């Protein structure tokens, strides 16, 4: 069809740790998914594969982006840019570890290199059965020896010793290569990984341990731009978490203007934090503040404090809470924390129906596909007016159901949200008491409730856990028009 059904798979050191939803029929997919991973300190790489989902047969691999631990650590603010997809070469897609004991026997003449291949684990599956038939291959100084083949396993146990006679003189740059291969009765054997050692590092004592299998050095040509690009925002945070009592002075400092409002608001830690927080970090700061104050039972007073400060700075009521200030972001995060079950109860029935019905809806004549619609006339395609009329009826029906669900849910709205909105209304009335501004008290609440809560959930249900998958393009357009 000239399109794809792309999704992403995230691997850390070749272990699959996450998968995005599939975006159907798109060459320009938007996922917008945020994944938080707890990683071991010694991890080596993060790789994101882009695949095309097929209902019949295996999914096709489009390409990958791979970032080493060093690359991510080198950018404290995180990697946030377009990265070209690289081709996926099976010889580069290795995983697993091998257990070895290596040493040079100095006694006797000539010297002997002793290689004990004990076992391997978590090898890549190369056979259709999801397994492999692995054997080890050791090469040194122009000589090669193989272990036995262990059939149908990704966790082979060889326990074999292979020995090489070493030439006279200095070992110099001589290298020992240990490779693992998948044996095939027909065709070429498949590469499973390798590890290399300089011989002079194996003297005087033996080397024993688990070693990560690595790919062959890349010989692939540059495919920059040919396979597309992936927009990634990746940030590595290394946190040291102390016992709770260590944080009490910080909590007291932050909550002081709430618990002791007598002091000047300008000199408080919250006020300073608000001033120094930049736009890019405001979401993170708001998230942490809501967590800290919720734990203390002070979330509503925090919101009252922040919104009151923003009201004091606002002269035009039409711009109230329109920016992504700390007050706006904190209220947004607060609604997500306390209101997600409420959101599901209100919106899920209508959203599920929209996904199941898959109706064609379009109001813009320049985007209409006139061959689609509710019915086809005898002359062939529907007229623009007919498509607009049927689309308008469908949108009114869906929107009416959403509004009815919201209006009918007053008693189900979480009490903390109602308290927060009540105190917000009171503060707005105090700041803009004149008759021409009578509506502002309602707009300030609806700006949060609709623009930052219900509308985003209608637009992208997957991000609010209303659906497991993103919408297909046709359904996505319906959701976009509804949200507008």
Helices and strands as residue ranges (DSSP letters): E 6-12, E 15-19, E 45-52, E 60-68, H 69-73, E 79-84, G 90-92, E 97-105, E 112-121, E 134-140, E 143-146, E 157-165, E 175-182, E 190-198, G 199-202, E 207-212, E 229-234, G 244-247, H 248-259, G 265-267, H 269-276, G 279-281, H 282-295, H 299-313, G 317-319, H 326-357, G 365-367, H 384-407, G 410-412, H 415-431, G 435-437, H 440-446, I 447-454, H 455-459, G 461-464, H 473-483
